[in-house]
Amino acid sequence: MTSRAYSPVFQKLLEKRGLTDPRAIESFLHPDLSRLHDPFLMKNMREVKARLETAIHDKEKILIHGDYDADGVTGVAVMVKMLEKLGGDFITFLPERERDGYGVSEEAIRKAHQENVRLLVTIDCGITAREEIRLARSLGIEVIVIDHHRLPADDLPDTNFILNPLQEDCPYPFKDLSAAGLVFKLAQSMIGESAAEWLDLVAISTISDIAPLRGENRTLAKFGLQALGERKNVGIQCLAEIAKLKSVKIDTGHVGFVLGPRINAAGRMSSPDTALRLLLTPSKREAASLANILNEENKARQRQEREITREAIAKVERTVNFNKERVIVVDGREWHQGVIGIVASRLVEKYERPAIVISVAGGVGKGSGRSIKGFHLFNALRSCAGKLEEFGGHEQAAGLSILEKNIDGFRKSINEYAFANFDPAIMVKAVPIDLEIGLKDLTSVFIRELELMEPFGAGNPRPVFLTRRLQVKSGPRKVYGETYEVVVSGEGVNYSARINEKIMYRLAAGRPEMKYDLAYSVRTRVWDGIETLSLDAKEMKESPDRN
């Protein structure tokens, strides 16, 4: 393989990210769909493929049972599109959060039996649904489980058709696929290269579920974002229009903060079927109507989120003793279950420690937790299993069910685990610096090289640079909300830098001649067709040396 030449500064950045081997650099910077792993390396892939082909050939009725979030909805959408192409006979079921709760629905299985369903396919759920799958099989329904979540500590469900690369004896090289990513691998095994036409849905799934953008996910997201930019899916096109997303180039931020939340809003506030219909409809008129519904539900979600966040913060300030509690556990009467995960994220941002938010109704609490780097939330919940009715999730995010009478005991137990298992130093938020450079290093060549590192996100954060002894030439000028803009200068070069309110007040208290050390990421912004480079400040402090 011929090694490409890159600028010295970019080479240093790659080295800091652990990329030194020319093959690894080439694979990372220039991903290629032809280098995706063989889907048949995944345990049970051949068996699942054969079972689906039999069901399609014999015209067996199939129930596709997904989850209510963006990962589950997009996973079901990919499965639907594949079965439509292959001529399968199917129906879909997405649970409503308030009515059905999380996971595989016993009621849906019984109804499927009445409708003569012979095969159940679970997507983004099922790996812990032993009782429900036992019920399905007792009713003569075979089950395929497609689920990327962590395996339960006890036995797996009783079926030979499980696609989950986390199984101990699964040789599949990449373990971090989203649910729609797993369905895509199945589609590859069924129809080959034409499965790539659904990568826009896979990208939404991967980014919305905060799956790490490395390895195979990086390739799927990169090509999926390109497909999103082409707006071939009528529903996504209408959703982008109503969200006023005009950019031709779609990045992870657009998915994470514009498209994903609107798709998620349906599952949070009402029925996820609205989002599924949007992704599947060929009708521009229907898509426009559905996109409008999702947009309004997203607004309602934002209102609920703001209200509950205010209540949760007030409760934290009133009741939490931070000297004794490293994990925030806060509960409220009938808080909307669709937004408590977002509220937990807000608490993590504010207090820089793990947070679990519980909505209580009828003596039962439904909780959602978010963590910080270095604290494994799922393992923490597992240590408190005796206090919980149900729990599941990942290192950084998890959900639980608990009796109201056990909340105080759970709060005590999880904090005992926290005191024994993680260093409080990780609660001090530090800005990670990739490289120290000068403003002169921000050449057009270097900026184009940085673009090769996209998409940025979990597992591949946008690089953060440090430049010392900069002078503030003008500002601050308010851009929007709590974001301001100043002009910084160094080495005879000027750039606009976006700062937050905290930095703005720090600058206002300083003297005009002060020099500052700036930690920042680089962004290219387009306004009226003109491309400009700006610096997004992560931290800005007075330079120690004032000479």
Secondary structure, DSSP 8 states (H G I E B T S, - for coil): -------HHHHHHHHHTT--SHHHHHHHHS--GGGS--GGGSTTHHHHHHHHHHHHHTT-EEEEE--SSHHHHHHHHHHHHHHHHHT-EEEEE---HHHH-SS--HHHHHHHHHTTEEEEEEES--TT-HHHHHHHHHTT-EEEEE--S---SS---S-S-EE-TTSTT---S-----HHHHHHHHHHHHHGGGGGGGHHHHHHHHHHTT---SHHHHHHHHHHHHHHHHT-SHHHHHHHHHTT---SS--HHHIIIIIHHHHHHHHHHS-THHHHHHHH---HHHHHHHHHHHHHHHHHHHHHHHHHHHHHHHHHHHH--TTT-SSEEEEEET--TTTHHHHHHHHHHHHSS-EEEEEEETTEEEEEEE--TT--HHHHHHHTGGG-SEEEE-SSEEEEEEEGGGHHHHHHHHHHHHHHH--GGGGS------EE--GGG--HHHHHHHHTT-S-BTTB----EEEEEEEEEEEEEEEETTEEEEEEEETTEEEEEEEEHHHHHHHHHS-TT-EEEEEEEEEEEEETTEEEEEEEEEEEEE-S---
